[in-house]
Amino acid sequence: MTKSIYGTSPIKRKRRTKAEMEQLKGGLFAILQDDHPQTVRGVFYQATVRSLIDKTEADYKAVQRFLTDMRRSGILPFDYIADSTCWMRKPETYSDVEVVLFDA
């Protein structure tokens, strides 16, 4: 019989109960209802100040996940989250030379 190289992890991770998740979602909604639009990072910092979550990378990812789920399910209006990823910085382009000369 061979020994397993990898054993079980001694780290016990705490999982949120359904009630805790609903309470967190309610808190995130209240943050955005009071002041919107906000970025995900802004909501995360507001949630840490209000002691809804800890200031950890895992809780930041949880906030991202909850806000995404809330938007997709229709609980949270899409315009409550500031999404600046659509803004593009690029040079002005033209379809052909005549358009450039007309625009000049």
N, C-alpha and C positions, 0 to 999 in steps of 0.2 A: 504494500500500500504506500502510495506517495503522499508526501505532505504538500499541502497547498502553500504556495508562496505568499498569496495574499489572504489575509484574514479579514474579519469584519472590522469596520472602523469603530474606534472607541468614542468618536464624536457623535453625540446625540443631537440632532437638529430639531429645533422646535418648529412644529407646523402650526399654522393658524387654524383655528376651528372655523366652521361656517359662520358662526355668530361674529367672530373677530373679523373675518373678511367683510361681512356686511357692514360692520361698524366702521371699518377702514374706508370702504367705498362711500359710505355716508359722509365721513369726514372729508374725503377728497372732493366730493360733490359740493359740500358746504364751502370749502375753500374757494372753489371756482365760481360758485354762485355769488359769493361776496365780492370777488374781484376777478373779472375775466376780460379779455383772454390772458392766459399765462402760459409760459413754456412748461414742459414736464419738469425741468429742473426747478423752476420757481415753485411749482406745486409741491415737489419733494421737500424743498427747504421750508415751506410753510407747514407741511405735515410734521417735520422734525421739531419745529418751534412749538407746535401745538401738542407735542409728545404723542402723536399718533403712531410714529415709527422711529426706529433708530437711524442714525446717520451712517449707514453702511451701504456698500455697493449692492448687496443682496436686497436691501429694502428699496433702493433706487430702482432696481429692476422690477421689483414687485409693483411699485407705483406706475412704472411704464406699462406693465402688463394689465393692471387694473384699469388705468385710463383708456387703454386700447379696447379692452373688453366692454367698458362702459359706453364708449363711443359707438362701437359696432352694434351693441344691443339697443341703442337708441336712448339710453338713460341720460347720457351726457351729450349735449349739442356739439357738433363738430367745431363750431366757431368759439367754443370756450378754451380750446387749446391753440396757442399761437404756433403755427407751423411755418417756419421761415425757410424750409428746405426747398420750396418751389421757386424761390427767387434765384435767378440766374444772372451771372455777370459775364457778358460776352460782348464782343465788338458788334457794331451795327453792320448788317450784311444786306445786300441787295440782290434781286433776282437777275438783273442784267444791267448793261452799261447805260441804257436809255433812262432807266429809273434813277441811277446815280446822277446823271446830268440834269435831270428834271428836278431832283431834290436839292441840288446845289445852289 
